[in-house]
Amino acid sequence: MLLTDLEILTMVPGSSPTRGAIRIDGERLAEIGALEPKPNEEVRSCSGWTALPGFVQGHVHLCQTLFRNLAEDLPLLDWLHERVWPLEAAHDEASLRASARLALFEMVSGGCTTFQSMETVHGTEFAFDEVAQSGLRAVVGNTLMDGSDVPTGLKQTTAEALATAAALHDDWHGHKGRIFHALCPRFILSCTRELMGELGRLRAEEGRRVHTHAAEHPDEVLAIKTACGKRNLLALAELDLLGPKTSLAHCVHLDDEEQAALSASGAAVLHCPSTNLKLGSGIAPVRGRWGRQGRHQPEGHPGDPDAAQLAAHHSQGEEQQEPAPCGQSKRCRPLPGPAGRGER
């Protein structure tokens, strides 16, 4: 198929918009430029349309999309314990698939073609299967939770958590060249040191990708300091969980020592502006400290809760506008209103 009469934005540094055509061969873009139709090739005129690479969504939870409006006006830790974790534990195959399909439809409708998602503890194979059918590119992982303060419906032993992750990696990592698995400890408070240490070993020795939450809310920061004797990112660094293939959602509350560890590690921050505003967690220093240091800061977008809080919409464009007003705001408290794109 040949798509003609397009304005094309390649996003290559230094390039300018051009008019041309795009040839599609199966599931791939085969050619871009001034192209002529081949014999018997289907041709579609796209006059008035602009083509550009798909958006990348750094942090979502497909499994939380159905939780919209069910977790209102609560700070992070209460929000997790009282609403989101019980809701996740109640999922079955049908609800997990429905939640994933809705999130995938909304993301692709907003131009998002690649994303990274942390699913719940059980049933992540159903999310992988829905992603495989969608045609999107994705990094997906099952949430790992073996800590003492975890509800029965979500808690696994350390061995069970690692075995579940290993099976998903074996079954799905590299599927069709576009679907990959990540190790997803929910956050330090929901995991034992034994589990986190083994995940750090897998990251360091086998090059495995890690996707977790960090330094999102002041109450969480205090709880981790009490439990670990040090702040969040320093504890992650000690466990060998920081590196170029580590993605950290939020990172709103980092001190200078944590910032130095983050910068030295090459880890990416997924700053999730809508979620942070919804939960009153604070505002990540995108325009301040990170901007000055060139910190890698892809956005986490609603459609997950990162879905329950953020899942009120899956508009990538709307999410990309959030950082601008965030830079002018200093308010930090739970905010009322529909919960849509979620969190942990």
C-alpha positions in Angstrom: 0.0 0.0 0.0 1.2 3.5 -0.9 0.1 6.5 1.2 0.5 9.6 -0.9 0.3 13.4 -0.5 1.4 13.4 3.1 3.2 16.0 5.1 6.0 13.9 6.8 7.8 14.7 10.0 10.6 12.2 10.4 11.7 13.7 13.8 15.3 13.2 12.6 17.4 16.0 14.3 17.9 18.9 11.9 15.3 17.7 9.4 12.3 19.7 8.2 8.8 18.7 7.3 8.6 17.3 3.7 5.8 16.3 1.4 5.9 12.7 0.1 4.7 9.2 0.4 5.0 6.2 2.6 5.0 2.6 1.4 3.6 -0.1 3.8 4.7 -3.7 3.3 2.8 -6.0 5.6 3.3 -4.7 9.2 6.3 -2.5 8.3 6.9 0.9 6.7 9.1 -0.1 3.8 10.0 3.3 2.2 9.5 7.0 2.8 10.0 9.8 0.3 9.1 10.8 -3.3 7.6 7.4 -4.3 5.8 6.2 -7.4 3.1 3.5 -7.3 4.2 0.0 -8.2 2.1 -2.1 -10.6 -1.2 -3.2 -9.0 -0.3 -1.4 -5.7 -3.1 0.0 -3.6 -2.8 3.8 -3.4 -4.5 6.1 -0.9 -4.4 9.9 -1.0 -3.7 11.4 2.4 -3.9 15.1 1.4 -4.3 17.2 4.5 -2.8 14.6 6.8 0.6 14.6 8.7 2.6 11.5 9.4 5.1 11.3 12.2 6.5 8.5 14.5 4.2 7.1 17.1 4.3 8.5 20.7 6.1 6.5 23.4 4.3 6.0 26.8 6.8 5.3 29.5 4.6 4.2 32.4 1.1 2.7 32.4 -0.8 -0.1 34.2 -3.2 -1.7 31.6 -4.8 -3.7 34.5 -6.0 -0.5 36.3 -7.9 1.1 33.4 -11.2 -0.2 34.7 -10.7 1.3 38.1 -11.6 4.9 37.0 -13.6 6.8 39.6 -13.2 4.1 42.2 -10.3 5.6 44.2 -11.0 9.2 45.1 -9.2 11.8 47.2 -6.7 9.5 49.0 -3.0 9.9 49.5 -0.8 7.3 47.8 -0.4 4.6 50.6 -4.1 4.7 51.6 -5.0 4.7 47.9 -3.0 1.6 47.3 -4.1 -0.4 50.5 -7.7 0.6 50.5 -8.7 0.7 46.9 -6.2 -0.3 44.2 -4.7 -3.4 45.6 -8.1 -5.0 46.5 -9.3 -4.1 43.0 -6.3 -5.7 41.4 -6.8 -8.8 43.5 -10.4 -9.1 42.3 -9.4 -9.3 38.6 -10.0 -12.5 36.6 -9.1 -13.3 33.0 -12.2 -11.6 31.5 -11.7 -8.3 33.4 -7.9 -8.3 32.8 -8.4 -8.7 29.0 -11.2 -6.0 28.9 -9.0 -3.6 30.9 -6.1 -4.1 28.6 -8.1 -3.8 25.4 -9.6 -0.5 26.5 -6.2 0.9 27.4 -4.7 -0.3 24.1 -7.5 1.2 22.1 -7.3 4.5 23.8 -3.5 4.7 23.5 -3.4 4.0 19.8 -6.3 6.4 19.2 -4.1 9.1 20.7 -1.1 8.2 18.6 0.8 6.1 21.1 2.4 3.0 19.4 5.0 2.0 22.0 4.5 1.8 25.8 5.8 0.2 29.0 3.3 -1.3 31.4 3.5 -2.8 34.9 0.6 -5.2 35.3 -0.7 -6.9 38.5 0.6 -10.0 40.2 -1.5 -12.6 38.4 -2.8 -13.0 34.9 -0.1 -11.0 33.1 -0.1 -13.6 30.3 -3.5 -12.2 29.3 -2.2 -8.7 29.0 0.7 -10.0 26.9 -1.7 -11.8 24.6 -3.9 -8.7 24.1 -0.8 -6.6 23.3 0.3 -9.2 20.8 -3.0 -8.9 19.0 -2.9 -5.1 19.1 0.1 -4.6 16.9 1.7 -2.2 19.4 5.3 -2.4 20.7 5.6 -2.8 24.4 7.6 -3.7 27.5 5.4 -5.4 30.0 6.0 -7.1 33.3 4.1 -8.7 36.2 4.2 -6.9 39.5 6.4 -8.5 42.0 5.1 -8.4 45.6 6.4 -10.7 48.4 6.5 -8.3 51.3 4.7 -8.6 54.7 2.4 -5.7 54.1 0.7 -7.1 51.0 -2.9 -8.3 50.7 -3.4 -12.1 50.5 -4.8 -11.9 47.0 -1.7 -10.3 45.6 1.1 -11.7 47.8 3.5 -14.4 46.5 6.5 -16.0 48.0 9.8 -14.9 46.8 10.2 -18.1 44.8 6.7 -17.8 43.3 7.3 -14.2 42.2 10.6 -15.0 40.5 9.2 -18.1 38.9 6.2 -16.1 37.5 8.5 -13.5 36.0 10.9 -16.2 34.6 8.0 -18.0 32.8 6.7 -14.7 31.3 10.2 -13.8 30.1 10.6 -17.2 28.5 7.2 -17.1 26.8 7.0 -13.5 25.7 10.4 -11.7 25.6 11.2 -10.8 22.0 7.8 -11.9 20.7 7.4 -10.8 17.1 10.4 -8.5 17.7 8.2 -5.9 19.4 7.1 -7.3 22.8 9.5 -7.5 25.7 9.5 -8.4 29.4 10.7 -6.3 32.3 11.2 -7.1 36.0 8.6 -5.0 37.9 9.0 -4.9 41.7 6.1 -2.6 42.7 8.2 -0.6 45.1 10.5 -1.2 48.0 7.8 -1.3 50.6 6.0 -4.3 48.9 9.1 -6.4 48.4 11.6 -8.3 50.6 15.2 -7.6 50.5 15.8 -11.1 49.2 13.6 -10.5 46.2 15.1 -7.1 45.4 18.6 -8.5 45.7 17.9 -11.2 43.2 16.3 -8.7 40.8 19.4 -6.6 41.2 21.6 -9.6 40.3 19.5 -10.3 37.2 19.8 -6.7 36.1 23.5 -6.5 36.6 24.5 -10.0 35.4 21.9 -10.7 32.7 21.1 -7.2 31.5 17.5 -7.4 32.4 15.2 -4.4 32.3 13.8 -3.1 35.6 10.6 -1.0 35.9 9.5 0.2 39.3 8.1 3.2 41.3 10.3 5.5 43.4 10.0 8.6 45.6 6.5 9.4 44.6 4.9 10.7 47.8 6.3 12.2 51.1 4.7 9.4 53.2 6.3 6.8 51.0 9.7 8.5 51.3 9.4 8.5 55.1 8.2 4.9 55.3 11.2 3.7 53.2 13.7 5.7 55.2 12.2 4.1 58.4 12.3 0.6 56.9 15.6 0.7 55.1 17.6 3.3 57.0 18.1 5.3 53.8 16.2 7.1 51.1 14.6 5.3 48.2 17.1 5.7 45.4 20.1 5.0 47.7 18.4 1.8 48.8 17.8 0.8 45.1 21.4 1.6 44.3 22.6 -0.6 47.2 20.5 -3.5 45.8 22.1 -3.0 42.3 18.8 -2.0 40.8 19.9 1.2 39.1 21.3 1.2 35.6 20.7 2.3 32.0 17.9 -0.3 31.6 16.1 0.9 34.8 12.9 3.0 34.5 11.7 4.8 37.7 8.2 6.1 37.8 7.6 9.5 39.5 10.8 10.5 41.4 9.1 13.6 42.8 11.0 13.7 46.1 14.7 13.2 45.6 17.4 14.8 47.7 20.8 15.8 46.2 22.5 12.5 47.1 19.7 10.5 45.3 19.9 12.8 42.3 23.6 12.2 42.1 23.0 8.4 42.2 20.3 8.7 39.6 22.5 10.8 37.2 25.5 8.4 37.6 23.4 5.3 36.9 21.8 6.3 33.6 18.4 5.3 34.8 15.3 7.0 33.2 12.7 8.9 35.1 9.0 8.6 34.1 7.5 11.6 35.8 3.7 11.1 35.3 2.5 14.6 35.8 -1.3 13.9 35.8 -1.0 11.1 38.3 1.2 13.2 40.7 -1.4 16.0 40.5 -4.3 13.7 41.1 -2.8 12.1 44.2 -1.4 15.4 45.5 2.1 13.8 45.5 4.0 16.8 44.3 5.6 17.9 41.1 8.7 16.3 39.7 11.5 18.9 39.0 11.4 18.5 35.3 12.0 22.2 34.5 14.5 22.7 37.3 17.1 20.1 38.5 16.5 17.5 35.7 16.4 20.1 33.0 19.7 21.6 34.1 21.3 18.1 34.3 19.9 16.7 31.1 18.1 13.9 33.0 16.2 11.5 30.7 12.5 12.1 31.5 10.0 10.3 29.4 6.4 10.8 30.5 4.1 8.3 32.1 0.7 8.7 30.8 -2.9 8.2 31.9 -4.4 5.1 30.6 -3.2 3.0 33.2 -4.3 4.3 36.7 -1.1 5.6 36.4 -4.3 4.2 35.3 -6.8 4.4 38.2 -5.7 7.9 39.0 -4.7 8.8 35.5 -7.1 6.7 33.6 -9.7 9.5 33.2 -8.3 9.8 29.7 -5.7 8.2 27.5 -4.8 11.3 25.6 -1.1 11.5 24.9 -1.5 15.0 23.7 -3.2 16.1 26.9 -0.6 14.4 29.1 2.2 16.1 27.2 0.7 19.5 28.1 0.7 18.8 31.8 4.4 19.6 32.6 4.0 23.3 31.6 1.4 24.3 34.3 3.2 21.9 36.7 6.2 24.2 36.6 4.1 27.0 38.0 2.4 25.1 40.8 3.5 24.5 44.3 0.4 22.8 45.7 0.8 19.3 47.1 -2.4 17.7 48.5 -4.9 15.1 47.3 -7.2 16.5 44.7 -10.9 15.7 44.3 -12.4 14.7 41.0 -12.6 11.7 38.7 -9.7 9.3 39.0 -8.6 8.1 35.8 -5.0 7.3 35.1 -3.5 5.4 37.8 -0.5 4.6 39.9 1.1 1.6 41.4 
